[in-house]
Amino acid sequence: MKESGLRVRYEGFRRSWQTLSFYERFEQVVALVLAYLIAIVIVIALWDLAREVVLLALHDKLDPLDPRIFQALFGQILTVLIALEFKHSIIRVIAAGESIIQVKTVLLIAVLALARKLIILDLHEYSSATILALAAVLLALGVTYWLVREQDTRQEAQER
């Protein structure tokens, strides 16, 4: 009979726990606590999003063509997705027994967060210089992500 993936991962985690130093165990515990806290934030954000959609639908104001409603709902959806990606990166650290979160993951989360900001941005509220600066930061993050990914790809090819 095949064991569940969660049980296998738990057993692997338990076995590797015995080989960790005190500080590595501390990092694992911190990562686990962060993962649970982020899970709570995700549930609350998802609840708020669902409540907002239901309230808009009940009051017949759920118009996806209205830019304000679209921006608000899409901003909430992206917030949930960013939190999920962040939690996933922390879980990956716990499961792999790694001691740090990968730079690629941090860059990806930053790109997602900045993309969210640009999507929900009220163009009338900010100057063109501010929007240009945000676009430049997004471009820099994208190029940095691409460079890091390319370096990782080359390193993996050399290891084979």
HUQUI-V441866 format. One record per pair of residues at least 24 apart in sequence whose ideal C-beta (glycine too) atoms are under 8 Angstrom apart, sorted by the first residue. I is the first residue (numbers start at 0). J is the second residue. D is the distance in whole Angstrom. If there is no record, write none. Layout:
BEGIN
i,j,d
I,J,D
I,J,D
END
This chain:
BEGIN
i,j,d
8,94,6
11,94,8
12,93,7
12,94,7
12,96,8
15,96,5
19,96,7
23,96,8
23,98,6
26,98,6
27,93,6
27,96,8
30,89,5
30,92,5
30,93,5
31,93,6
33,89,5
34,86,6
34,89,5
34,90,6
34,93,7
37,82,6
37,85,6
37,86,4
37,89,7
38,86,6
40,82,6
41,79,6
41,82,5
41,83,6
41,86,7
44,75,7
44,78,6
44,79,5
44,82,6
45,79,6
47,75,7
48,72,7
48,75,4
48,76,7
48,79,6
51,75,7
70,118,7
70,119,5
70,121,8
71,119,7
73,118,6
73,119,7
74,115,6
74,118,7
74,119,4
77,111,7
77,114,7
77,115,4
77,118,7
77,119,8
78,115,7
80,111,7
81,108,6
81,111,5
81,112,6
81,115,7
84,108,6
84,111,6
102,147,6
103,144,7
103,147,5
103,148,6
103,151,7
106,140,6
106,143,6
106,144,4
106,147,6
107,144,6
109,140,5
110,137,7
110,140,5
110,141,6
110,144,6
113,137,5
113,140,7
END
